[in-house]
Structure formats: structure tokens, C-alpha cells
Amino acid sequence: MHLFLSPHYDDAVYSCGGRIAQLTQARETVRVYTVMGAQPPEILPTTPIIRELHARWKAGDDPVKARREEDETAVYLLDGQVGYNNAIPDCIYRTAFGGRALYPDVQAIFGSVDPDDPAIVALELKLASAHQLWQDIRFDEADNPVFMPQDPALVTIYAPLGVGNHVDHQIVRDWAIKLRQTYPALTLMLYEDYPYIRQPEQIEPTIRSVPFLLKRTLYPLSEFAIQAKIEAIAAYRSQIDTFWADEQALADDVHDTLTQRGASRPSEIVYRVE
């Protein structure tokens, strides 16, 4: 079982779509779990970042539903399974006790994690039941799901390295490390966060900030895996014009970044937590 922890609906596919494609092609089980996947509160914080992003996404009256549908399409294109956390919304929607918006602007989103962030406590409480995230799901004759426990020694978890310093990526990374400490038989890999690795000078400082020994592993990608990743990323229609002028620019950028990271051989890079 390969479990990819994605802070938002897109991060795992953006960063590891090629690896996912190659794993499922080899008939490995892959699940993408969006950690900050809940609906926002009924009364939204009145912040500039929410107004800006909702306008940019053009996702209608229910942007979370629209993004979830995009994610399902993208992961299914890669032959993976999807899951999402219905308890924690995206950081732009989270508030402290009393209604204070925790991350009201871009500077806050790419800054320090607010100590009053309820996501921290919610994920701490989930540690005891986190084994459910990697249980096998089968179906009986009546098409009812049957959940089968998995040996943690057979599970590899992938979480963001935190390049770019997005608060949700930091929170998910730190939670993944706690998962590894709680279930020591697990294998934990930290993946390079695309598109933030387009600024490669940020990668080494991020690696040095992680207080554990990290072993670098490079996964060269086949042409099949590269194209599968590009097609899956393009399924996130609401996000394209945030990072690229059009789909051709998306494809060129993905290919160029993979080539740069692989030193001329298109590759994705992860770091094993020793």
C-alpha cells in the first residue's frame, strides 16, 4: 500500500503524479488522501485571500465540491484511490476561537503555522485511528465495502517536504512524522512540492529544517508516466491559470522541472525519513 498525503486537492498529483502512475502500472495499490479536504464553515471569514481565490478558481457556489470532483478525476486517471478528511478545511477557511482568521493573506499562508490552528489538535486526535487510512478496501457479493487491516510494515506513506513553506504543507509533514513515530514499522517518504520546486534554491534550506536524517531517492520517469502526470494535473481545471498561461505551458513546465530535477533525465525525488 502506498498512501500519499495531500494537503489540498492537487498537491500529491502535482508532486508525485509520475510516481503514482508507475506504481499503479505495476499493480501496486495507491491511495491519495487529502488532509485539508473539508467544507468551509457556513459563515466564511471576510478575508482578501478567500475573495481572490474563489474568483480565480471560477468554481461556482461550492468550490470545495468542484475541487473534490477535479481530484477524483485526476486520481482515477492515474488508477489510484481517493480519500479525504471531512474535519479540516483549507487554511484560508480556518479560524481561531472567537472567529479570528488564521491566514488572511498570502504572507500568512506562506509563513509560520499559527499555534491556535485547530488543525494541529484535530490531527493529533486522529493519530490513534490513523491505521484506518491504509486499511485495504474490498467488496462483498452485495457490493458492500469490507475493510481489511494492513501490516504497517507493508505501508509506505508519502508526505510533502514543505518546499515553499505553505502552512498546510508544514502541518501535514509534521503530522506524517508523528505517524511514523506512532507506527514505527511504516516507511515515510517526503516528496518535493511542485510547483514550488521551480525555485530550486528553496529545496536545500527546507531539507536542513527537517530534524531527521533524510535519504534522497530519485525516481526516473518513463514517457508514459510523464504524460499521465501531465494529463492528471490538467484535470484540476480551476487551478491552471494560477500557475500557467494554458495547458501547453503546463505540459512544458512539468517536463522542464522534471528534467531539471533529474539532471537531464526526467525524475521525481523523494526523501526517506531514517
N, C-alpha and C positions, 0 to 999 in steps of 0.2 A: 504493500500500500504506500502510495506517495501522496501526502497531504500538503497542499500548497495554501498557506495562509495569506490571504489578500486583504490588505486594509480596506480597499474600496472595490467597487465593481469595475475592475480593469487591471489592477496592479499586477496580479500574478501572470495574466496572459501577456501584458506588455513586457514583463521582465523575463518570463520563463516559457513563453509560448512554444519556442522551438524544442526545448527540453520536454515539455508536456507531449508534443506531437510525436517525438521519438519514443517516449515511454509507452504511449498508448499503441503506437505502431508495433511495439514489441510485446503487446498484450499485457502490459502492466496496468494495475488499477490506479487511476489518478482521480483525486477529488480536489476541487478548488473551493475553499471556504472563505467567504467574505466576512470579515470580523466586524466591520462597521457597516452593517447592511440593513439596519432597522429604519422604519419610517420616522420622519421627524415629528416633533410634538405638534399638536394641533395649532397652537399659537407659536409662530416662528419668532426667533429673535429678530429685531429690526436692525440688521447689520448690512453694511455695504457689500460684503462678500456674498451673502445669500442673494441679494438682488442681482449682482453681477453674474454669478454662476448660473442662476436659473434663467436669466436672459440669454446667456451664451449657449446653454445646453439645448434650448428650444424643445424641452421635453414635456410640454403641456402642464396640466394641473397636477400631475403626480410624477415628479421627476425620479423618485426612487423606484417606482414601479417600472418606469421606462428604462432606467439603467439596469434594473434586475433582468428585464427581458433581453436587453443587449448582452448581458453577461451570460445568460443561458444559451443564447445563440452562439456566442464566441466559444464557450467551453464545449458545447456539443460539436462544433466544427472540429475541435481537437479530440473528440471522442472521450472527453472526461465527464466526471460527475460534478454537480454543483450543490453547494450548501451555503447557508448564510445565517448570521446571527441576528435575531429579531429583537435583541435587547439594547444594542448600542448603535446609534445613528452616526453618520459622518460628523467630524469635529465641527463643521460650520454650524450644526444644529445644536450642539451640546451647550448646556448652561450649568452654572454652579447653583447651589442652594440660594434661593432668592431671585433667580432668573437672570443673573449676570451672564452675558455671552462670553464664553471662554476664549473663542478665537474669532474676533470680529473682522479681521482684515488679513491680508496676505502676510504681513510681517509676523503676526501671531501664529499663523498656520505653519510657517517655516521657522519657528522659534523654539522656545523651551516648552515642555509639557507643563500645563498648569497643574499644580498639586491638588486643586479642587476638582479635577476632571473625574466625573463619575465612572468613566470607562475603566479607570485603574482598579477601582473596587469591584466592578462587575466582572472583570476578567480574573481577578484574584478568587472570587467566589466560584468561578467556573473551573478552576484547576481540578477540584476533586472529581468532577464528572467529565473532564475533557476526554477521557478514553472513548466516549461515545462518538467523538469526531472521526475516529479512524476505524470504527467497527464496520464489518462487511455487511452489505445490504443485499439480501436475496428475496425472492418472491415465491410464495407457496402456490398451490394449484388454483387457489381462489384469487391470485394476484395480490395478496396481502404482503406487505413488507415483513421480512424476518431479519432481525438484527443479530449478527454473529460477532462475538468478541474476537479481537485480533491481538496477537502477541506483540507487545511494543517493540520487541527486538526485530520484528519484520516491517516496522514502520519508519519511513523517512519523512520528516517534516521540513518544509521549506518556508522561510520567513524573510521579510525584507531586511537588507543590511542597514538601511536608513540613509543612503546617499541622497542628498537634497535636504535632509533634516525635517521632513514633514512630520508633524507631531503624531499623526496616526501611524506612520511607519515606525517611528520610535517606540510607540506603545506596543505595537504588535511584535516587534523584535524583542523587546524586553519580556513580554509575556511568553514568547516562544522559548526564551532561555529559561524561564521559570518552569515551563512544561518539561524541558529537558532535565531540569533538576528534580522535578516531581516524579518523572517517569524515566529514570536514567538509562533504560535499555533503548530508548528512542535514538535515532540518528537525526541530528539537527544540522541543516544547511541554511546559510544566509545568502539570499540572491541579490545581485546588483540591480538597483532600482532604475529601470528605464521609464521615462526618458531622462531622468536626472543625471545619468551617467554620460550624457552628451557633454557634460563638463567634467572630464576625467580627473581634473586636479582635485575634485572633491572626494574621490574614492579613497585614497590612502589616509587622509585625516579621519574619515569615517571608520576605516578598519582599525586605526590606532585607538579610537574612542571605545571600542568594544573590549571589555576587560577579560577576555578569554583568548586562548591561542586559536587562531583560525588557519585552517589548511586550505589553500586555494586549489580548486578543481576546475579545469576548463573542459567544456563540452563542445567539441566541433559539431556543427550542424550540417546535415545534408540539405541539398536544394529543396527536397520535399518538405523538410522541417521549416526552412526559412519561409517558403511560400505559405505553408499552413499558418505560421505565426502572423504573417502579414495579413492574410485573409481574416484571421480571428481578431486582430487588432482593429481592422476596418469595420467589424461588426459593432463596435462602440461608436455608433454614428454621432451621438451627442457630443463626443469628445474630440472629434477630428480637428475642428477649426481652433481648438485650444492650442494644439501643438504643431499643426501642419496646414499648408495652404490648400491641399487637396489630397486625394488618395495616392497619386503618383509621388508626391512629396513624402507622404507617409512611407511608402514602399522603399524609396531611395534612402530615407533617413534610417529606417530599420536595418537595411542591408549595410549601409556605411558604418553604422555604430557596431553591428556585429563583427564586421571586418576589422574595424579598429581595435575592438577588444580582443580579438583572436590573433592580432598581429598578422593580418592579411588572410587568415583562414576564418570565415565567419563562425563565431562561437558565442556561447553564453557562459558566464563564470559564476560559480557559487563558492561559498567558504564553509567548510565543515567546522563546527564548534567542537574542539577537542576536550 
